[in-house]
């Protein structure tokens, strides 16, 4: 960390269940209740049909691939991911859902190896196996020393911020919320006496429900991150309501809006000098080989490395490392894929005052109105 900045790794949806769970050392029950698929091994077969055979069992590093080396070199001050998978053998299939994700608790080292400082859980898969599954998920993560935010044994626990101490005495404060627009049922909401997720209503004053409690415990030097699971899975459209909520959060004192749920990266905006990632896209999943939405290139992933000024919360720089999922493992994206992704994000971000550029090292960087950086070549 530079003396005046905090660098955050922000990773989109990490889905280590279903097909990924089946290639690890301790695969759980592969039974599924999807309309077309009843066995998780079928997702492994789809990936192999697309890109070649996958050894089994793989070691716990396998799903992360080159990402682990990149993160170690980057040495971020805080690693924050959205864990969109229950970690349980317990519970029954949530009856009103078609897609369920779980990984065996014995495979937890596949998560631990990435050394996340916070796993956010306010999403539409953490209760796929009901409240018994959620309780085991929370117990397994806590037992491994992993910090969570966004779900808990009651509303107070689900809303409680996670804090990460950083060099120099500062903190990264993470609050995780989800919205029904991402597919979270309202019945999953945590209450005063019921376990669940921190579910945010979609109304104009909702931002106050998040930021008002934060003001009371905020310290000088805190960098406040809101993890927000919201919106549709595909496409680049951002609703006026989403944008208004993101702006209201920042106007209320949030420094970074860390959005996810979309299966591919979405536009980036900087509001009042602070970063809004409307959709980080998936980071790890088992979607390889599934047809549909090819125009969005869901196989391309990004590692987001945001440098934030510790004294103000203002964005100093955003670096993005493009990866590609192949054989259920992350590898470096090709130059061609990097340029395609850069041009696509540049096109959709320009109306919001942002530019995405491709560096000589085949990475992406953000330029924004009032904070443009020099020395990089445009992607388009």
N, C-alpha and C positions, 0 to 999 in steps of 0.2 A: 504494500500500500504506500502510495505517495503520502507525504505528511498531511496534505490537505484534501485527499480524496479517499473514498471507500469504493472498492470495486465489487460489484455483485455479479454472480453467475445466476441467471434466471433461466430455468429449464422448463419447457412446456410439459405437456402431459406425459407422464411416465407410467406406462401400462405394462407391468411385468407379469400380468396374469394370462390366463387362457393359453394360447400357443407358446408364448415365451416360457411360461411355467413348465410346459411339457418337455422342453429341451434341457432344463436345468437338472441338477443332481437329484432333486427330491420332488418329482412331479406329483401334484395332487390329483384328485379325482377329475378326469377329463370330461365328465358328463356336462353337456350343455342343453338348454331348452330353447334354442333359437329356431325360427321357422324353417331354415334350410340346413342347419348344422347342429348335430347332436353330440359331437365328439371334438374336443379341442385339438386333437391330432390333425384334423382336417386343415387347420390353419397352418400348421407346419408343412403339410403336403403342398398347399398352395404356394407357399414361399419357395419350396424346393422346385416346384414346377416352373416358377418364374426365373430363378437365379442359380439353381444348383443345390447339391446335397448339403445338409447341415449335420455335423457330427453330433452324436448324443451318447452320454450327456456332455454338454459344454461346460466350461468352467464359469465361475460367477462373473468374470470380466466380459464374457462374450457379448451380451446385448449392448454394452457401452462401446465396445470396440475402441477406435482411435480417440473417442471423446475423453477417456480418462487421461491419456497422455497430454491432450490439449489443455485440459483443466489444470493438471499438475503444473504445466509450464506457465499458465496464466496466473496461477496462485491467487484466486479471488479471495477477498476478505470474508465473504459469505456466499454459501451455496444454497439456493432456494429452488425447490422443484414442486410441481403439483403431482402428488402420488394418486393416480386415478385407478387404483386397484385395492380391493379388500385383501387382507392378509389373514386368512382364516380357514379352518376346517369345519367351523361351526355354522349354524344357521341354515335356513331354507331359502331356496330361490325366491327373490322378491317377485310376487305373482303378477304384478302389473308392468313388468319390464320384459323385453325380448332379449336383451344383451346383458350378460352378467360377467364380471371380471373378478377373479380371485387368484391369489398365488399361495402356495403352501408356506406356512411360517418357516419351515426348514430351509426354504430358498431365500430367506431374508438377506443373506450375505450378498446377493445380487443387487440389492439396494444399498447396503452398507458400504460396498466397495467404492461407490461414488462420493462418499463422505458428505451427504447433505447436512447442512446445519438446520434447515427447517423443511419438513414435508407438509405441504398444505393439503387439506383433506376435504375442503368444502366443494365437493363435486358430485356428479351424478352416477358414480360407481362405488363409492365407499360403503354404501348400505345395500349393495346388491344381494347380500345374504342376511338382511334384516339387522335388527339391533344386537342379537347375539353375535353376528359376524363383525359388527362395528366394535363391540366391546372387546372381542379377541384381537382385532386389528390394533386398537389403541393399546392393549396390554402388551402385545408382541413388540410394537414399535417402542413403547416406553421401556420395556425390559431390555431392549438393545441399546438404550441410551439415545434414541432418536427423538428429536423435538418435533412436535406437530402443532398445527394451528388450523382452526376452521371446523373441527368436530370434537365432541366430548360427551361426557356423561350427563351433562345438562347444559342449559343455555349459557350459563356463566363460563363454563369450561370451553364451550365452542367459540365464544367470542373473545376469549382471553388472548392477548397478543403473545407471540413468541419473541424473545429478545436474544440477539447475538452480540456479545461484546467484541469490539474491534480494537486494534492498537490505537493508543492515544487516549483511551478512556471513553470513547464513543460507543454507540450501540446501533445495530440495525434492528428495527422493530417491525414485525410482520403480523398483519391481521389478514385472515382469509375469510372471504365471503363467497357465497354462490347465489345464483339467481335461477328462477324457474325457467328462464329462456334457454338454459343449457340442458334442460331435461330433468332437473332435480324435482321430485314430487314434493308438494307442500307437506305431506305426511312425514317427510324426513326431517323437518325442522326440529332443532333442539328446543326444549321448553324448560321451565323451572324444575320439572321432575322427570324429564324424559331425555334420553340420549338422542343425539342427532347432529345435524350440521348447522352452521351459521348461515341461515338463509335470509337474503335481503329482498324486501319487497320492491317492485318496480314502480316507484312513485317519486315525484320530484324531490321530496324532502328526505329520501332514503339516505343520502350522503351524510346527513346529520347523525343518523343512528350509528355510523361508523366513526366519524371524526370527533364528535363531542366527547366520548369517553377517552379518546387518545390524548386530548389536550390536558387532561388532569394529570396524567403521569409522564408527560413528555419532558425530556431533559435537553439542555443545550447539547448540540452535537448529534442528536438522534437523527437517523435517516429512516423515514417511515415508508414502508412498502405495503400496498394493498394488493393481495392476491385475489383475483376476481374471475370466477368461472361463470361464463355468460355467453349468450348468443348461439347462433347456428353453427353447424359443422363445416359447411362449405360456402365458398363465395367470398367476395371482398367487400360487400356492402356493410356499412356501419350505420345503424339507425341514429336518428337525431336524439333519441332517448339515451342510447349508449354514450354518445359524445357528451351530452349534457351531464350525465352522471359522472363521467371521468373528469370533466372540468370542475364539477362541484366538489369532488373529492380533493383535487389539487387546491382549489380555492380555500378549502377547509383545513389545509395543512399537510396533506399527503405529498410525498416527494416522488414516488414511483407507483404507477398503476401497472400491475403485472397481470395482464389479461390472458385467458386461455379458454379452451373448449373447441375452437376450430381445429380441424385436422391439418391445416397448412398455415404458414405465417400470413398475417394480415398487416394492414398499414400501420405506420408508426407516426406519432404526433408528439410535438413538444409544446406544452401549454405553460405559459409563465415560467419558462426555463426548465420545466420538469417533464419527465419522460412518461409517455403513455404507450404501452404495447397493447394494442387492441386484441391481438391474438398471436401467441407465440408458436402455435402449431404443436403437433405431437413431437415428442422427442424419441420415445421408445414405444413401439406397439407391434402387433402381429398382423397388420393389414396388408402385408406384402403379397402381391399376386391377386388381390381382389380387384375386380373390374369396376369401373364407374368413376367419374370425376377425374379422369386422367389429365384434363386440362389444368388442374390445380397442382399437379405433381406432388401428391402427398408423400412420396418417398423421399423428398428433400426436407431436411431438418436444419435447425439453426441453434447454435449455442450463443446466447446473448450475454455479453460482458459489458456491463454498464458501470462507468466511473462517475461517482456522485460527489460533489463538493460537500465535505462533512459539515462545514459551518453554515451552509445555506440550503442544502438539499437540491441545488441546481445541477443539472446534467453537465458534466465536463466532456464526456465522450461515450459513444456506443459503438462497440466492435461486435461483429457477428461472424461466426465461423460456420460455413455451410457444410453439411454432412449429407450422406445418402444412406438409406437403409437397404441392406442387401444381405440375404441369408440370415435375417433377423439379427443383424449386427450393424453398427454404425461405422462407416468409412468416410474418408474425405470425398467431397463432391468433386466432380471433374470441373475443369475450367469452363467448359460449355455450360454445364448445369449451374455453376456459380453465376455466370453472366446472365443466364435466363432468369434466375431467382432475383438477382439484383435489379434487372430491368423491370420485372414484374412488380416488385415492391416499390421501386422508384415511381412507376406509373401511378399506382394507387395512392401513394403517399404525397405526391406533389400537390394535389389540391388542399392538403392540410399543412402546407408550409415545410415539408420535409423532402430531402433528397437522399437517395441511397446510392452509394458509390462502390465500385469494385477496386480493391487495392492491388498492388503489384504482387502481393502474396496470396491472391485468390481468396480474400476475405471481403466482407462488406462493412462499410462504415456509414454512419449517419451524419448528414449535414442538415442544419435547420436554420430557419430565419432567426437572425440574431445570434447564431452560434456556429456559423459556417466554418469548417476547417479546410485548410488548403493542402495541396500536395498529393491528391488522389485523382485517379482517372474516372470519368463518368462511365456508368454502365450502358448508357444509351447514346 
